[in-house]
Amino acid sequence: MDAFQQLAWVAGGVIALALALAFVVRRRRRDAARPDLGAFLRRCEQDGTPPEIAAEVFHALQRWRAEAGISARADDDLARVYGIEAGEQEAVAAMLLRRCGRRAAPGSEPPRLSTAADLARYVASCPPESRA
């Protein structure tokens, strides 16, 4: 084998290695953008939110955000990321309270909620519905 053929083999090997590395990097980035319920639960657990409530909030927000193909995160700003403005927060909170089997105190309004974790914490702070 002459020097030119050896150089061609080495160049081919380097190109194959570069393509394999590019594939690994791309896959890691794609995996990092997937919904990560575990990270959401861990972040909400730091605030004392029960995992079943945090999971319900995660799944609801994930459905709203599905069109963008981006996963819900606990620190997401409700207005900027999901379009949930201050005037809509009460309706969103009421829907999540129903889904979680909780109820707001009569005549109360939810506090100003700025992040997904705030929303989960508010839902968790409301008492369970009585099954009378």
C-alpha positions in Angstrom: 0.0 0.0 0.0 1.5 3.3 -0.9 1.4 6.5 1.2 -1.6 8.0 -0.6 -3.8 4.9 0.2 -2.7 5.0 3.8 -3.5 8.7 4.0 -7.0 8.0 2.5 -7.6 5.3 5.1 -6.6 7.6 8.0 -8.7 10.5 6.6 -11.7 8.1 6.2 -11.3 7.0 9.8 -11.1 10.6 11.1 -14.2 11.5 9.1 -16.1 8.5 10.5 -15.1 9.4 14.0 -16.2 13.1 13.5 -19.6 11.9 12.3 -20.0 9.6 15.2 -19.2 12.4 17.7 -21.5 14.8 16.0 -24.3 12.2 16.2 -23.6 11.7 20.0 -23.7 15.4 20.6 -26.9 15.9 18.6 -28.6 13.0 20.5 -27.6 14.4 23.9 -29.0 17.8 23.0 -32.3 16.2 21.8 -32.6 14.1 24.9 -32.0 17.2 27.1 -34.9 18.9 25.4 -37.4 16.1 26.2 -39.9 16.4 29.0 -38.2 15.6 32.2 -40.9 14.9 34.8 -38.2 13.8 37.3 -36.5 17.2 37.3 -39.9 19.0 37.6 -40.8 16.7 40.6 -37.4 17.2 42.3 -37.7 21.0 42.0 -41.3 21.1 43.3 -40.4 18.7 46.1 -37.9 21.3 47.4 -40.9 23.6 48.0 -42.9 20.8 49.7 -45.3 20.1 46.9 -46.5 16.4 46.8 -45.3 14.6 43.7 -48.9 13.7 42.5 -49.8 17.3 42.4 -46.5 18.4 40.8 -47.0 15.6 38.2 -50.5 16.8 37.4 -49.3 20.4 36.9 -46.4 19.2 34.8 -48.7 17.2 32.5 -51.1 20.1 32.1 -48.4 22.5 31.2 -46.7 20.0 29.0 -50.0 19.7 26.9 -50.1 23.5 26.6 -46.5 23.6 25.5 -46.6 20.6 23.2 -46.9 22.6 20.0 -43.5 24.2 20.7 -41.9 20.8 21.3 -40.2 22.1 24.5 -40.6 20.4 27.9 -42.2 22.1 30.9 -39.9 23.3 33.6 -40.6 24.3 37.2 -39.0 27.7 36.7 -41.0 28.6 33.5 -42.7 32.0 33.7 -46.4 31.3 33.3 -47.1 34.5 31.3 -44.1 34.4 29.0 -43.9 30.7 28.3 -47.5 29.6 28.5 -49.4 32.8 27.9 -51.2 32.5 31.2 -51.6 36.2 32.2 -52.7 37.3 35.7 -56.4 37.4 34.7 -56.3 33.8 33.5 -54.5 32.4 36.5 -57.7 31.9 38.6 -59.3 29.7 35.8 -56.1 27.7 35.3 -55.7 27.2 39.1 -59.4 26.1 39.3 -59.0 23.6 36.6 -55.9 22.1 38.3 -57.6 22.1 41.7 -60.5 20.0 40.2 -58.0 17.6 38.6 -56.1 17.2 41.8 -59.2 16.8 44.0 -58.6 20.0 45.9 -60.7 23.2 46.5 -59.9 26.8 47.1 -61.1 28.5 50.2 -64.5 30.1 49.6 -64.1 33.6 48.3 -60.4 33.4 48.0 -58.3 34.2 44.9 -55.0 32.6 44.1 -52.0 34.7 44.9 -49.9 36.1 42.1 -48.3 33.1 40.5 -45.3 33.7 38.4 -43.8 30.3 37.7 -44.9 26.7 37.2 -43.5 25.8 40.6 -45.6 28.6 42.2 -48.7 27.1 40.5 -48.0 23.6 41.8 -47.3 25.0 45.3 -50.6 26.9 45.3 -52.6 23.8 44.3 -50.8 21.8 47.0 -51.6 24.5 49.6 -55.4 24.1 49.0 -57.3 21.5 51.1 -58.6 18.3 49.6 -62.2 18.2 48.6 -64.5 16.7 51.2 -66.2 13.5 50.0 -69.5 13.9 51.8 
